[in-house]
Amino acid sequence: MKKYNLLTYNEAVELTKLVDSPFIESKLIVDGYNVSAFNYRLAQYSDFLDNKAFEMRGLTFIFNEDGSLFKRHLLLQKFFNLNQVPDTQYSEVKDFAIKYINNKEDGSIASFVKLPNGKVVGKSKMSFESDQAIGMNRIYRNNKDVRSFVDWTLDNDIVAIFEYVSPTNRIVLRYTDEELILLRLRDNKTGHYLDINDYLDKLGSIKVAKFEDNKSLDELIELAHTVEDKEGWIVQFEKDHLIDFLKIKTSWYCERHGLLTDDLYRENILVGYILDDKIDDILGQIPEDEVEAHERIEKLIVVIKHAIFNKGSEILKSYDLFLAEDDGSDISIVKKNYALKYCKKDPNFGYVMGMANGKDVYDLAIDWVRDNTKKLNIARDFLKERDPSLFFVDGPENEIED
């Protein structure tokens, strides 16, 4: 049986401190308790080569009032699209035995944790206060089967991983009801994935993501070109490989998600996908023999990551000047004094004001990149200035136009 390299809190924190680390920690207060949730932004495959990093997707630590650790909660580890990364290329996985195939639901990942005071609360990947988390808690309160099952899993140190779907949480597919669809069960101590079929007597009316275990990988790939009204499938392999899962998305879904082949030739659109954390789906649509396209997008990701990091550092330096103006006066006076000195001479003035109003520096840096890459020619200038080795190709029948 595979041994999962699970992270301690200190190990997770260390991953966030690596040079140019995409991993982040969000420190939260939930019902009076300190909670740390980990995730990643603009992560590349190379960031996950330390396979402990696969667990950084929604990993959550809850602390007692005295600061000691109460509980660590795993989530579904990071996994990739077919043909997206070296370990999910068709040539690598085509002979792997398949354990499960289930429908990929089109909502938001959801799980529940128990606080030291015994209260059970729902969370999306990183939030206990998002609209999705509010919806999860509403279902938990009102659906006795969900409440009973979730309580049972928490009492037995099992992570129940759901997809939260609702008419108001639409990505592409339409869902008529607000509900939690069970995706996976995971042993919170060992990381092993449990067979849902062994626990059907616990589920009651809870919906489970549809399984299609009678299909081969080749059959799924063929279906992906023709099937409609489906996002795709999650494939779980039988044996212990570095990659336990992979995603296959349908052409129908990708077209409706805006992931069109022509987009590969428009750097402004690719940058937008990177900033919106949708580039994984683009990479998964590129055949493995299109090496040049893969390399070009990976270069773009690196350039954008560095641009965000550098701009964030600039904004923080300017923000230090703003803090120097804080003499304990009313915040409006501090802002006015800073504006008088720096409004015209500091190009980061607007971003500093954004931070002063509570915005995150990372989000502000992303806004700056987005503003400077909206149009194709401007995006190409922006990218070439930061990496002259980048090459640009016009797509079939595509003219360079803004």
N, C-alpha and C positions, 0 to 999 in steps of 0.2 A: 504494500500500500504506500502511496506517495506521501513523503514527509513535506509538509508545507513550512516554508521559512516565515514564520509569523513575527511581527514586529513588536518590540516593547515601545513604550512611549518615548523613551530617550532615543531609541534607534530611529523612530519616525521623525523626531525633531532634527536629528543629525542629517537626514536626507534633505530637509528643507534648507540646510546651511551649506550645501555643496555649491561650488561656483556655478553660476547661471542655472541654479536648480529650478525646475518647473514645479516642484512640490511646495505646497503651502499648508499652513496650519491656521485654522480659524478658532479663536478662543471665544467661547460663548458662555452665557449664564442661562441655565435652564432650571426654572423653579428654584432658584437660589443656589444651584450647584455649578461648579466650574466644569465645563465640558470642552474638550478639544476635538475638532473634526479635521481630518486631513484629506487633501485632494491634490490635483495637479492642473496646471494651465500650460497649454502649448507644449505638451510633452511629446518627445519623439521616442522611437523604438529604443534608441541607444540609452535613454534615461532609465529603461526598465531592465537593462542587462544584469544589474544586481537584482536577482529575482525576488528579493524582499520588497522591492518597490512595486511589484504587481499588487501588493496589498494596500497601497496608499489610496485607493479609490473609495472614499467615504469611510475610511477607518476612523473609529470614534473611541475616545477615552473619557470616562466619567469619574470624577473625583469626589471623595468624601469631604465633609466640611473641614476636616483637619488637614486636607491637602493630599492624603494618601489615595492611592488608586482604588476605586470601587469596582470598576468593570471595564474591560476592553471589548468592543463590539466590532466584529468583522463585517464586511459586505461582500459583494461579488467582486472577485479580483478583476484587474484590467485584462481585457482581451481584444483581439483585433479582427478586422475583416479578412476574408479570404483574399490572398494576393496583395495584402497591404504591406506586410513586413516579411523579412527572410523566412521566418519560421512558419508563416501561413501561406507561402507560395504553394500553388497546386502541386508542383513537382515534389514538394516536401511532405504533404499530408495525404496525397491521393491513396496511399495504401494503409493509412491508419484505420484501425477498427473503430467503428462508431458505437458509443454507448447509448446516447440519447440524441434526438433531434426534437426541438420544440419551437413553436411559433415565437417569433420576435414581436413582442407587443410594442405599441407605439405610444408610450406615455412617459412616466417619470419613475425612476427606481425608488423603492420605498422600503423602509424597515421600521422596527420598533425597538426601543430600549427601556430598561427599567432603572429609575433613579434610586438613590439610597433610601429615600422615604417610601419606596414601594410604588410610586406613581409610574404608570406606563405612558410613554409619549411617542408619537410617530415622528419620523424625520425623513426628509428627502436626502440627497447625497450629502449636502453640507448644511442644511438648515432645519431648524425646528419651528420656524415662523413663516415659511413660505406658504403660498396658497395651497401647494400640494400637501405640505405637512398639516395644514389646517384641515384639508379634506380627509387625510388619513385618520386624524383624531376623531373627526366626525363619524367616519365609518366604524372606528373602534368602539365609540360610545353607543352607536345605534344598531350595530349588527352583532347579535349575541354569538353567532358562530365564529366571526372574526375575533371577537374579544376572547372567547374561550380558547381558540387555537393559539392566538398570540400569547396569551398568559401561559399556556402549556409549554410553548417553545421557550419562553424566557425562563420558566421554572426549571427547564431541563438543559439550559445553556445551549440552545439551538437558535441560530439566526434564520428567521423566515424572511426571505427576500421576495418582495412583491413588485409588481408594476402598478402604479396608480394611474388610472385612466378616468376620464370624465368628458362630458360634452364641452366643458370650458377649459380643458387642458389639452386641446387638440394640437398635434404636430402635423400629421398628414391624414392619418386614418380617422374616421368618425366613430366615436363611441356614444351610445345613447344613454348609458347609465354611468353614474359615479361608482366605481368599484375597485377592489384590490384583486389582482390576478396573481396567483402564486407562481413564482418562477423557479425557485430553488430553496432547499433547506441545507444549512451548513452547520457543522459542529463547531461551536464557537471556541472550543479548547484546542482542537487539532487542525481545524481548517478543512477537514474532509467534507465532501458533498454527499449528502444522504439521499437515498432513493425515496422520492415522494410516494411511490407505490406502497412502501412499507408503512405509511402513515395515513392512508386514505380514510381510516375509521375516525380520524381526528378532525377531518376537514368540514364535515357538514355540507353546507351550501357554498363553500368557498370555491371559486372558479380557479382552475389550474390551466396554465398555458398549454395549448393543444400540442400533443406529442405526435410525431410522424416518423416513428422508428423504422418503418418498413422501407424507407427511401435510402438510396446510396448517395454518396457525395456527388457523383456524376449526374444522378437524376435530379438532385437539388439544383445543381448548376444549370442544367437544361431548363428546369421549371422556372428558374429565376428570370429567364428571358421572356416568358410568356404569361405567367400567372399575374393576376391583377387583384387589387384590394388587399394586398398583403405587404408588410414591410420586409419580411424575410424570415430567416431561421437562425437559431443558435445550435451549433453542433458541439457536442461534448464527446471527447474521444475516450476509448476504453482503457488504454494503457497510460502509464505515467510518462508523459512527454513534457517538455518545457512549457508548451502551450496546451492547456487543458481544453480550451474552447476556441471557436472562431465564429464569426458572423458571416452570413451570406444575405445580401440584400437584393431585392428584386429590381429589375430595370424599371418597372412601373413606378415603384416607390421613389427611386432615385430621380427619375424624370420629374416627378411632382415635388420633390424636395429641391429642385433646381440644380441637381448635380449632372449637368449635361456635358457631353464630350467637348463641345465648343469652349466650355469654360476653361479647359486646360490651356488655352491659348490667350487667355485674358488675365493678366497678372493682377489687375485690380479686383477681379472676382475671386481669384485664388487667395489673395490677401484677406479678403472679407471672410472666406471660409476658414482661414487660419484664425482670425480674430474671433470668429463665432464658434470655434472649436468643432467645425464640421469637416475638417480636412481629412480625417480618417476615412470618411465615406468616399471622398474623391480618390484617395490612394487605393482603396479596395476595388474600384472600378477599372483600374489600369492593369492590363495584362502584364504578367511578370516579364515577358520579353521586351516590354517597352522600358528598358533600363534608363534611357535618357530622361524620360518623363518623370520617373521616380526620383532620379538624382536631382532634377531641376526643382521639384517641389520640396524635397528635403532641404535644398539650399535656401529656398524661399523661407521655410520655417525658421532656419537658423538666423537668417538676416532679420526677420521680423521679431524674433525673441530678443536679439541683441538691441534692436532699435527701441523696443519697449523698455528694456532694462536701462539703457543709457538715458532715455528721456525721463524715466522715473527718477534716476539719480539726479538729473538736472533740476527737476521739479523739487525734489527734497532739499537740495542746496538752497534754492530760492525760498523754500518754506522756512528754512533756518533763519533767514533774514526777517521773515514775517514774525517768527517767534521772538526774535530779538527786540521787536517793537512792543512786545507784550509787557507792560509795566504794571499790570494789575488793573488797568483801566477797563471800562466797558468795552466789549469786543468790537462794537461799532466804531469806537474811537481808535482802537488798534488798527482796524482795517483802513480807516481814513488816513492815519499817519503813514501806513505802509504804502497806500495808493499815491500819496503826495510824493513819496520818494522814488517809487519804482514803477508806477503805472506805465510811463512812456519808455523807460529804458530796459525793462526786464521782459523778454519775450514770454516768460513763464508766468507773468502776472495773473492771467486769467485762471491758470491751473492752480496757482497758490490760493486764489480766492475759492476755488472749488474745494481744495483741502480744508480751508478754513470753515467751509460750510458742511464739512463732514464727508466729502467724497474720498474714495480710496485712490491713492496715488497710482496704483496699477491700472485701475479703470480709466483714470485721466490720461495715462500714457497710451493706453489702447485707443482712446478717443483721438489723440493727436495723430497716431499712425493712420487711423481710419480717415481722418480729415485730409491727410497728405497722400492718400492712395485711392481716392474715390474714382478718379478717371484714369483711363488706360495709360495714356502717354505720361501723365504725372506719376503714376505708380511705377512705371518703368524707369523714369528718371530717379525716383526715390530709391529704388532697389539697386540700380546700377551705381549710384553714388556710394552706396554702402558695400557693394561687392561688384567691382568692375568685371569679374569673371562670369557673372550671370549672363546667360544667353536668352534671347527672346525669339519666339517663332510665331509667325502669323498663321492662324488656323485656316483650314480650307474655306475659301470664299469670304474670309474675314479681313476687312480692312481695319487699320488702326484708326479708330475714331473715338471721340469722347462721347 
